[in-house]
Amino acid sequence: MALRNHLVVMARAPRLGTVKTRLARGIGPAGALNFHRTTLERLLRRLRRDRRWTLRVALTPDRARLRGMVPVIPQGQGDLGVRMRRPMRRPPVGLPPGPVVVIGCDIPGIGPHHVAEAFRALGRSDYVFGPATDGGFWLVGARRRPAEPHDLFAGVRWSEATTLAETLARLRRGQRAALVAVMDDVDDEASWRRWRSRKLEMPSG
């Protein structure tokens, strides 16, 4: 069976008061919801037609749905590490084996070239990470051959300046990890204002 690349976007269903709660403390629940919904929809439009990978959204709550943009799979229960590990262990039901890349949906700048770079890195590494400026990561991927990924995320502290470092420290002897582009994770008002400033500075055409 031919291998395929699999891309999974981790997301919350766009509902008022349940998304981007740290950001909502600074710009209000309605502003946070608008950012989340707009960023997710634009991200999926950019990525869904690329034939270099399959695309699924791992959505929470599990019974939530999106408006027909891409197929949805449930995240399931557990902390962020447990939920990310599920799609990393094996492809969704019905899809062939192959490397997987998992990304979040709150970085407006993600494009197909970032995802393609990550899959290329998995041709020579066991794992790939996209570092975030806050010390975490916006992308993680696993080659999944010859062995299924082990639990990289057990005991990792999330939303800390050491999150990526703690994850890399859990690599087993002989395993290799590649790093791709560093990006700014929009999680709070300060990072939102940086993003807004860059957006306003971009040429209009």
N, C-alpha and C positions, 0 to 999 in steps of 0.2 A: 504494500500500500504506500502510495506517495505521501511524503510529509507535506504539511501545510503550515504556514505561519498563522498564529491565532492572536488577535488583539482583543483585550477585555478592558472596558472602561468601567471603573467603579463609580457609582453615583447614588445619590439619594433622590427619591421622587420629589419633584418640585412642589413643595407644599409650604404654605406660609407658616412661619414659626418653627420649622423643623430643619431648615437648611442653613448652612453658614452661620451658626449661632454666634461665633466670635466676631464675625464681620457685622452681624446684626446689632451687636452692642454699640457699634460705632456709627452705622449708617441707617439703622432701623430695619425691622423684619421685612418690610416691603422692598426696600432697596437691595437687601441681601437676596431675597427671592428672585428679583429681576436679574441680578448678576448671575446667580446660579442657573436659572432657566436659559438665559441668553447664551451664556458660555457653553453650556451643555449642548444646546441645539446647534450652535455654530461648529462646535468640535465634531459632532456626529456628521454634519453635512460635509465637512472637510475630509473625513476619514472613511465614510461608508462605501464609497464607490471605487476605492482602490483595490485592485485585484491581487495585490501582493499579500493580502491577509484576509482571513475571515474576521468579522467584527461582531462582538456581543457586548451588551451592557449588563453588568452585574448590579442589580437594582435592589435597594432596600427602601421601605419594607418589602418583604418577599412577595406579597400579593399585588404590589403596585404595578402599573403599566405606563408605558410611554405612548405617545401618539404615532404609532406605526413606523417610526423612523428606522429602527434596527431591532433584531431579535433580542429579547430580554431573558436573562437567567437570574434566579434569586441569589442574593449574597449568603443567606442562611444566618445562623446565630453565631455569637462569639465576638471577641474584640477584633480590631482592624486586622491584626496579623492572621487570625484564624480565617477571617473572611477572604483575605487576599490569597491565602495559601490554597483554598479550594480550587479556583480556576488554574492555579499554577501546577497543581498535581497532575491533572489530566484534562484534555479538551472537553468541552460540553458534549453531552450525549449526541451521537450521530455525526460528529466531526472527526476527521482523520487525525492521527498523531502528528506532532510537530512542535516547534518552539512556541513559547507563549510570552507575550509582553502585556503587563498590566499597568494602566495609567489612571490617574485621577482626572477629574473634570473641572478643576478650579484653576487651571493655568491657561489663560486665553491664548497664549502664543504657540501652543502645540500644533504642529503641522505634520503632513505625511512624511516629510523628509526626516523629522525627528524619529518617527516610528521606524522608518526604513533603516536609519542608522543603527538603531537598537537591534534590529534583526540581523543586520550585517555583523554586529559585534558578537552575537551569539554563534556565529560560524566559527569563532576562535576562542570563545570563553564559555564557562558553565553558566554564568549569570551576567546580567547587565543592570546598571543602575543609572538613573538620571538624578544627579544631586540637586537639591533645592537650596536656595540661599539661606534658609533658616536652619540648616543642618539636617533636614530630613531628605526625602527623595520623592520625586514626582512620577518616576517610572521604575519598574522592576521587571526583569524578564529572566526566564530560565530556558536553557537548551533542551532539557528533559531527556537527553540521550547521552550516554547509555543508561543512566539511572534516573529514577524519579527524584525530583527535588526533595531535600530534607527540610525540616522545619527551621527556616532561617529566623523566624520572627518570635520564637518563644522567649519571653522575658525582655523583649525590646520595649523601651519606654517611648511612647509616641508623643509627637509634638514637642520634642526636646531638641536642643542644639546638638545632641549626641546620637540622634536616632540612626542616621546612616552609619556612623562609626560603629555603633553597637551591632548593627546588622552585619556589616562586613566582618566583624570579629567572630561571627558564628560560622563563617565559611570553614569547611573541613580542609584538612591538609591535602594539598595538591589541587584544590579547586581554584579556578581563576575567575575574577570578576572584572568586567570592563566598565568604564564610566563614559557617559555621553554628556550632552550639553547641560550646563548649570542653568536652572530657570527659577523665576521668582514665583513662589506659591502665594496666591491671593487668599489669605486666611483671616486678616484683620483689617482695621481701618487704615493703618499705616501702609500696608502692602497694596491695598485698594487705591489709595491716593497716589502711590508710585506708578501703578498701572495706568491710572487716569492721566497722569502727567505725561507718561510716554505716549499714550494714545493721542493726546491733544497735540503733541509735538510731531507726530507722523505727518508726512506730506499728503495732501489730499489727492494727488494724482499728477 
